[in-house]
Amino acid sequence: MSNLTYRILVALVAIPAIIFITLQGGWVFLFFILLLTVLGMREFYSFAEMKGIQPIRWLGIFCGINLVAMFYSYTANDISLFPILESGFFILLLIAGIIELFRNKPSPLGNLSTTFFGILYVAGCFGVLVGLREMNLMAHPNANSYIIISLFATIWICDSSAFFVGKFIGKHKLFARVSPKKTWEGAIAGLLMAVLFSIVARNNFLRFISIYDAIILGMIVGVIGQTGDLFESLLKREAEVKDSSTIIPGHGGVLDRFDSLLFVAPVVYVYFKVIS
């Protein structure tokens, strides 16, 4: 089968599954995000290893799992997460330093930095998505689920619009050093379509948010989401790989599929938690 056929078949299965899991929430959504976290962190650490850096894989993944679980536990119970994270990461710093001291591996600075950044970039951002799903957002019973599902859909609309517009009429390179095929025309089309779709979503199943909120969400996806896509492209270019992995047939790896969401989720969380 062609790559396009694989992409379509996987999408036909994955899209309903993700909608179902998001609507279920609770432990079902938590386990799904934990799975993505483990796979995503493995891919990130593989990037580093391709450049000769040797992160402490098992410690990073273990801490990543706990970080996501803490977002679930403490957001669901409306307990401040930051004092616990502060203490936990201080202990982690000591443990990682001691392990690196006895590992006798080259480039300890690079090893430790990559270990910690993998936790923050992958587990931290996926954990925020769990926090967004479990926080007391609005009176509507499915508000959190609908917002997360709309984010998935808006990101897909943004990416697709940017791809097709960039392919057929794009002339001005957006960030040639990182992603030669992306253009300003495509990026602007992605932003506009993200905002438009977000407004349409608000008028149909996100009526519990304002038009202003819908526009902001669309702009977050259109700007921050595309930045997340570029950042993952930067990592892949540094590692000299086309895809983060081949675990999703026709789609690449977890980081390939969720790179935009990893940047979008924290901003949306802060918007609804602090600003809105």
Secondary structure, 3 states (H helix, E strand, C coil): CCHHHHHHHHHHHHHHHHHHHHHHCHHHHHHHHHHHHHHHHHHHHHHHHHCCCCCCHHHHHHHHHHHHHHHHHHHHCCCCCHHHHHHHHHHHHHHHHHHHHHHCCCCHHHHHHHHHHHHHHHHHHHHHHHHHHHCCCCCCCCHHHHHHHHHHHHHHHHHHHHHHHHHHHCCCEEECCCEEEEEHHHHHHHHHHHHHHHHHHHHHCCCCCCHHHHHHHHHHHHHHHHHHHHHHHHHHHHHCCCCCCCCECCCECHHHHHHHHHHHHHHHHHHHHHHC
